[in-house]
């Protein structure tokens, strides 16, 4: 399955293809809690003909900038040689640098450093070898060579490195995830990219235009990071007041908010491969319920 957006914990990358068929056609599509850009990316590629404008909004401005820079080609290996981010670098820059926070965090949780202390030096050694073709004693020992052939790209080096040391050392996750950023550059070639608008505001500060579809992927209730920072009651009151269709991904919602669909989803919790089963639900306001009813009438009479 194709990857959409950037590596991001809670991304809808793996399930947006199940959610998008719910959305009716309209002039405007709003991705109000845009996070890692997966939903907006998917809609641009597969459903942009149904909307004149696609709005990607994410309250963290540095994350919006990361997505914008990736589309502009900043993270192409031809111009970007990723330096090693140490544990100290991560702690120092985590609050202000979305690249560090997303790419160099464990399971993309944006809180914990990617590597354990026991293998950090080994990972750094392999990183320097793959990115800069600089081999220290550890790299020579792990890769059983003194340098990579000059014709190999960074991606080629990474794949060769993975083949040689995968069983002992695992992936160089930060470089594999960086390739997700690079793939966003392909959007530059699409005329439909002109339909994309970005912003960094609270959902309630976005002006919703007539003839719109609104998708929300807010912090799920009960998620530890947001227990005391996100006002779920205020959000649901906002959903009720909207006259345009609002679709919300969540596990639970107030009783008056209807469940539009639910499906099982295997969720990868970390870069180490821990997987759990969950039930994803999409809720809708009264306008969303009406839109789906009208859509069903058109399809089935």
C-alpha positions in Angstrom: 0.0 0.0 0.0 1.2 3.5 -0.8 2.4 5.7 1.9 0.7 9.1 2.3 2.1 12.1 4.2 5.0 11.9 6.5 5.8 9.4 9.3 3.5 10.5 12.1 2.0 8.6 15.1 -1.7 8.4 14.7 -1.5 9.0 10.9 -4.6 7.9 8.8 -2.2 6.7 6.1 -3.4 3.1 6.4 -7.1 3.7 6.6 -7.9 6.9 4.6 -8.9 4.8 1.6 -11.7 3.3 3.8 -12.8 6.7 5.0 -12.7 8.8 1.9 -15.6 7.1 0.1 -17.9 8.6 2.8 -17.1 12.2 1.7 -19.6 13.7 -0.7 -18.5 16.0 -3.6 -18.3 19.7 -2.8 -16.4 22.9 -3.7 -14.0 22.7 -0.7 -12.5 20.0 1.4 -11.1 20.8 4.9 -8.6 18.6 6.7 -8.7 20.5 10.0 -6.4 18.3 12.2 -4.0 17.6 9.3 -1.2 16.1 11.4 1.2 14.3 9.1 -0.6 15.3 5.8 -1.8 11.8 5.0 -5.4 12.7 4.4 -4.7 15.8 2.3 -2.1 13.9 0.4 -4.5 11.1 -0.4 -7.3 13.5 -1.4 -5.0 15.4 -3.8 -3.9 12.2 -5.5 -7.2 10.5 -5.7 -10.2 12.8 -5.2 -9.0 16.3 -6.2 -11.4 16.4 -9.1 -14.3 16.4 -6.7 -13.1 19.6 -4.9 -12.0 23.0 -6.1 -9.8 23.6 -3.0 -8.3 21.3 -0.4 -7.3 22.9 2.9 -4.7 21.3 5.0 -4.6 22.8 8.5 -2.4 21.8 11.4 -2.0 23.8 14.6 1.8 23.0 14.8 3.3 25.5 12.4 6.6 23.7 12.2 4.8 20.6 11.0 3.1 22.6 8.2 6.5 24.0 7.3 8.0 20.4 7.2 5.3 19.3 4.8 5.7 22.4 2.6 9.5 22.0 2.5 9.2 18.4 1.6 6.9 19.2 -1.3 9.4 21.9 -2.4 12.1 19.2 -2.5 14.2 20.3 0.5 14.7 16.7 1.6 15.8 15.3 -1.7 19.1 13.5 -1.2 20.6 15.5 -4.0 20.4 18.6 -1.8 19.9 17.3 1.7 22.5 15.2 3.4 20.9 14.3 6.8 23.3 14.8 9.7 23.2 12.4 12.6 20.8 13.6 15.3 22.1 12.6 18.7 20.1 12.0 21.8 21.2 15.5 23.1 20.2 17.1 19.7 16.8 15.5 19.9 16.2 16.8 23.5 17.4 20.3 22.6 15.4 20.7 19.3 12.4 18.5 19.8 10.0 21.4 20.6 11.0 23.5 17.7 12.0 21.2 14.8 9.3 19.0 13.3 11.9 17.1 11.3 13.7 16.1 14.4 10.5 15.4 16.3 8.9 13.2 13.7 11.8 11.4 11.9 14.0 10.8 14.9 11.4 9.8 17.5 10.6 6.2 18.6 7.5 5.0 16.7 7.1 8.6 15.5 5.7 9.4 18.9 7.4 12.8 18.9 8.6 12.4 22.5 11.2 9.6 22.8 14.5 9.3 21.0 14.5 6.8 18.2 17.4 4.6 19.4 18.2 2.9 22.7 21.4 3.7 24.4 22.7 0.2 23.8 22.8 0.5 20.0 23.0 4.3 19.4 26.7 4.3 18.6 26.3 1.4 16.2 23.4 3.2 14.4 25.4 6.4 14.2 28.3 4.5 12.7 26.1 3.0 10.0 24.4 6.4 9.4 27.7 8.1 8.7 28.7 5.3 6.4 25.5 5.3 4.4 25.0 9.1 4.1 28.6 10.3 3.8 30.5 7.1 2.9 32.6 7.6 6.1 33.6 4.3 7.7 34.8 4.0 11.2 35.9 0.8 13.0 32.3 -0.2 13.8 31.1 0.4 10.2 33.9 -1.7 8.8 33.1 -4.5 11.2 29.4 -4.5 10.6 29.5 -4.0 6.8 32.7 -6.0 6.1 34.0 -3.4 3.8 35.9 -0.1 3.9 33.6 2.0 1.7 30.6 1.8 -0.6 31.1 1.7 -4.4 31.0 5.3 -5.7 28.1 4.6 -8.0 25.6 3.8 -5.2 23.1 6.4 -4.2 22.3 6.9 -0.5 19.2 4.8 -1.0 21.3 2.1 -2.7 23.7 2.2 0.2 20.9 2.0 2.7 19.4 -1.0 1.0 22.8 -2.8 0.8 23.4 -2.0 4.4 20.0 -3.5 5.3 20.8 -6.6 3.4 24.1 -7.1 5.2 23.2 -6.2 8.8 19.4 -6.5 9.1 19.4 -9.6 11.2 21.8 -8.1 13.7 21.1 -4.4 13.7 17.6 -3.9 12.1 16.7 -1.0 9.9 18.1 2.5 9.7 14.6 3.8 10.4 15.5 7.5 10.2 16.7 7.1 6.6 13.8 4.9 5.6 11.4 7.5 7.0 13.2 10.3 5.3 12.3 8.8 2.0 8.7 9.4 2.9 9.5 13.1 2.9 11.3 12.9 -0.4 8.2 11.3 -2.0 6.1 14.3 -1.3 8.3 16.2 -3.9 6.4 14.3 -6.6 3.4 16.5 -5.9 5.3 19.4 -7.5 4.5 17.8 -10.9 0.8 17.8 -10.4 -1.3 20.7 -11.6 -3.9 19.8 -8.9 -1.3 20.8 -6.2 -2.5 24.4 -7.0 -5.7 23.5 -5.3 -3.9 23.0 -2.0 -4.0 25.7 0.7 -2.2 25.3 4.1 -2.7 27.0 7.4 -1.7 26.7 11.1 -4.6 27.6 13.3 -7.0 26.1 15.8 -9.9 24.3 14.1 -12.4 26.8 15.5 -10.5 29.7 13.8 -10.8 28.3 10.3 -13.5 30.0 8.2 -15.6 27.3 6.6 -16.9 28.3 3.1 -20.2 27.2 1.8 -20.3 23.9 -0.1 -17.7 22.2 2.0 -16.8 18.8 3.5 -14.9 18.9 6.8 -12.8 16.0 8.1 -11.5 16.0 11.6 -9.0 13.7 13.2 -8.7 15.4 16.7 -6.7 14.0 19.6 -8.7 10.9 20.8 -10.3 11.2 24.1 -8.3 9.4 26.8 -5.0 9.8 25.0 -2.5 10.6 27.7 -0.8 13.6 25.9 -4.1 15.4 25.5 -6.1 14.6 28.7 -5.6 18.1 30.1 -5.0 20.1 26.9 -7.8 19.4 24.4 -11.3 20.3 25.2 -13.4 17.5 23.7 -16.8 19.0 24.9 -16.0 22.3 23.2 -15.0 20.4 20.0 -18.3 18.4 19.9 -20.3 21.6 20.4 -18.5 23.1 17.5 -19.3 20.0 15.4 -23.0 20.3 16.2 -23.0 24.0 15.1 -21.6 23.3 11.7 -24.0 23.5 8.8 -21.6 21.7 6.4 -21.0 18.0 6.7 -18.4 17.1 9.4 -16.8 13.7 9.6 -14.8 12.8 12.7 -12.4 10.0 13.4 -12.6 8.9 17.0 -13.2 5.9 19.2 -16.1 7.5 21.2 -18.5 10.4 20.7 -21.5 11.9 22.5 -24.8 9.9 22.0 -26.3 12.4 19.7 -23.4 12.1 17.2 -24.0 9.3 14.8 -21.6 6.5 13.9 -21.3 6.5 10.1 -18.9 3.6 9.8 -16.6 1.4 11.9 -13.9 -1.1 10.9 -11.1 -3.1 12.4 -7.6 -1.7 12.1 -4.2 -3.2 13.0 -2.2 -0.3 14.4 1.5 -0.3 14.5 2.5 1.2 17.8 6.3 1.5 17.3 9.1 1.3 14.9 9.9 -2.1 16.5 6.8 -3.6 15.0 4.4 -3.8 18.0 0.9 -4.2 16.5 -2.4 -3.9 18.3 -6.0 -4.3 17.1 -8.4 -1.4 17.3 -11.8 -0.4 16.0 -11.7 2.8 14.0 -15.0 4.8 13.9 -16.1 7.7 11.9 -18.8 9.9 13.3 -20.9 12.6 11.6 -23.0 15.6 12.4 -26.5 16.0 11.1 -25.3 17.5 7.9 -23.0 14.5 7.3 -25.8 12.1 8.0 -28.1 13.9 5.5 -25.3 14.0 2.9 -24.8 10.3 3.1 -28.5 9.6 2.9 -28.8 11.7 -0.3 -25.7 9.9 -1.7 -27.4 6.6 -1.0 -30.6 7.7 -2.7 -28.6 8.7 -5.8 -26.8 5.4 -5.9 -29.6 3.0 -5.1 -32.8 5.0 -5.8 
